[in-house]
């Protein structure tokens, strides 16, 4: 029945009669085509596997180097954290010291003002100009640069001021 139905269609009729007449040849060609497809797939998969293995080796070596770099960076971070802790302790100490210094300075200034008001000798001493040799210690810009020993100081009225005036 199938054969008579296919024979009614012009091209299919001749093709079906050839296929049915040469069935063994068609099966052999189909098997060869299947074998070639399987071989091509196997070859393609083998090449892909080789490429993946190569890429995996490269990534493994990159991972090892990144782990070494990461360990160095972790060590540097720890060192920076330790440094920051030491800096914080130092800043805390400096802040506390500055508070003590400020309170001592205020107390000393108050005592000096009181002493200057009550004692004429102290007032006269505080209003005496600073000697040039001593002035150079406090203000190096007043030093005479031409002097070989550095003991000669230039003293102009603007650079020589009473001790009280410099505070």
C-alpha positions as CSV (number, residue, x, y, z in Angstrom):
1,X,0.0,0.0,0.0
2,X,2.7,2.4,0.9
3,X,4.6,1.5,-2.2
4,X,1.6,2.1,-4.5
5,X,0.9,5.5,-2.8
6,X,4.4,6.7,-3.3
7,X,4.4,5.6,-6.9
8,X,1.6,8.0,-7.7
9,X,3.7,11.1,-6.9
10,X,6.2,11.6,-9.8
11,X,9.5,12.3,-8.0
12,X,8.8,10.4,-4.8
13,X,7.7,7.4,-6.7
14,X,11.1,6.9,-8.5
15,X,13.0,7.8,-5.3
16,X,11.0,5.4,-3.2
17,X,11.4,2.6,-5.7
18,X,15.2,3.2,-5.8
19,X,15.4,3.3,-2.0
20,X,13.4,0.1,-1.6
21,X,15.5,-1.5,-4.4
22,X,18.8,-0.5,-2.8
23,X,17.8,-0.7,0.8
24,X,21.2,-2.2,1.9
25,X,23.1,0.7,0.2
26,X,20.9,3.3,1.9
27,X,21.4,1.7,5.3
28,X,25.2,1.5,4.8
29,X,25.3,5.2,3.8
30,X,23.2,6.1,6.8
31,X,25.5,4.1,9.1
32,X,28.6,5.8,7.5
33,X,27.0,9.2,8.0
34,X,26.1,8.3,11.7
35,X,29.7,7.1,12.2
36,X,31.1,10.3,10.8
37,X,28.8,12.4,12.9
38,X,29.8,10.5,16.1
39,X,33.5,10.8,15.1
40,X,33.2,14.5,14.4
41,X,31.4,15.1,17.8
42,X,34.0,13.0,19.6
43,X,36.9,15.0,18.0
44,X,35.2,18.3,18.7
45,X,34.6,17.3,22.4
46,X,38.3,16.2,22.7
47,X,39.6,19.5,21.4
48,X,37.2,21.4,23.8
49,X,38.4,19.2,26.7
50,X,42.0,19.9,25.8
51,X,41.3,23.7,25.7
52,X,39.5,23.5,29.0
53,X,42.3,21.6,30.7
54,X,44.8,24.2,29.4
55,X,42.7,27.0,30.6
56,X,42.2,25.3,34.0
57,X,46.0,25.0,34.4
58,X,46.5,28.7,33.5
59,X,43.7,29.7,36.0
60,X,45.3,27.5,38.7
61,X,48.7,29.2,38.3
62,X,47.0,32.6,38.3
63,X,45.1,31.6,41.5
64,X,48.3,30.6,43.2
65,X,50.0,33.9,42.3
66,X,46.9,35.9,43.4
67,X,46.9,34.0,46.7
68,X,50.6,35.0,47.3
69,X,49.7,38.7,46.4
70,X,46.7,38.5,48.7
71,X,48.8,37.3,51.6
72,X,51.3,40.2,51.1
73,X,48.4,42.7,51.0
74,X,46.8,41.2,54.1
75,X,50.1,41.5,55.9
76,X,50.4,45.2,54.8
77,X,46.9,45.8,56.0
78,X,47.7,44.4,59.4
79,X,50.8,46.6,59.6
80,X,48.8,49.7,58.6
81,X,46.2,48.8,61.3
82,X,48.9,48.5,63.9
83,X,50.3,51.8,62.8
84,X,46.9,53.4,63.0
85,X,46.4,52.1,66.6
86,X,49.8,53.5,67.6
87,X,48.9,56.8,66.0
88,X,45.6,56.9,67.8
89,X,47.4,56.2,71.1
90,X,49.9,58.9,70.3
91,X,47.2,61.4,69.4
92,X,45.4,60.6,72.6
93,X,48.5,61.3,74.6
94,X,49.2,64.5,72.7
95,X,45.7,65.7,73.2
96,X,45.9,65.1,76.9
97,X,49.3,66.7,77.1
98,X,48.0,69.8,75.2
99,X,45.2,70.1,77.7
100,X,47.7,70.0,80.6
101,X,50.0,72.5,78.8
102,X,47.1,74.9,78.1
103,X,46.0,74.8,81.7
104,X,49.6,75.3,82.9
105,X,50.1,78.2,80.5
106,X,46.9,79.9,81.7
107,X,48.0,79.5,85.3
108,X,51.5,80.7,84.6
109,X,50.2,83.7,82.6
110,X,47.8,84.6,85.4
111,X,50.6,84.3,88.0
112,X,52.9,86.4,85.8
113,X,50.3,89.2,85.4
114,X,49.6,89.2,89.1
115,X,53.4,89.3,89.9
116,X,53.9,92.1,87.3
117,X,51.1,94.2,88.9
118,X,52.4,93.7,92.5
119,X,56.2,93.9,91.9
120,X,57.9,96.9,90.3
121,X,61.2,95.0,89.8
122,X,59.4,92.2,87.9
123,X,57.6,94.8,85.8
124,X,60.9,96.5,84.9
125,X,62.5,93.2,84.1
126,X,59.7,92.1,81.8
127,X,59.7,95.5,80.0
128,X,63.5,95.3,79.4
129,X,64.3,94.5,75.7
130,X,65.7,91.1,75.0
131,X,69.5,91.1,74.4
132,X,70.5,90.5,70.8
133,X,72.3,87.3,71.5
134,X,69.3,85.9,73.3
135,X,66.9,87.3,70.8
136,X,68.6,85.2,68.1
137,X,67.8,82.0,70.0
138,X,64.1,82.8,69.9
139,X,63.9,84.5,66.5
140,X,66.6,83.2,64.1
141,X,65.7,85.8,61.5
142,X,67.3,88.5,63.6
143,X,70.7,86.7,63.6
144,X,73.6,88.4,61.7
145,X,74.3,85.9,58.9
146,X,77.7,87.5,58.1
147,X,79.1,86.7,61.5
148,X,81.4,83.6,61.5
149,X,80.4,82.5,65.0
150,X,76.8,83.5,64.8
151,X,77.0,85.5,68.0
152,X,76.5,88.9,66.5
153,X,72.8,89.7,66.1
154,X,71.1,92.4,64.2
155,X,68.8,94.4,66.4
156,X,66.3,96.7,64.9
157,X,63.5,98.3,67.0
158,X,61.0,96.0,65.3
159,X,62.8,92.8,66.2
160,X,63.7,93.8,69.8
161,X,60.6,93.6,71.9
162,X,60.0,93.1,75.6
163,X,59.4,89.6,76.8
164,X,55.9,90.4,77.7
165,X,55.2,91.6,74.1
166,X,56.2,88.2,72.5
167,X,53.6,86.3,74.5
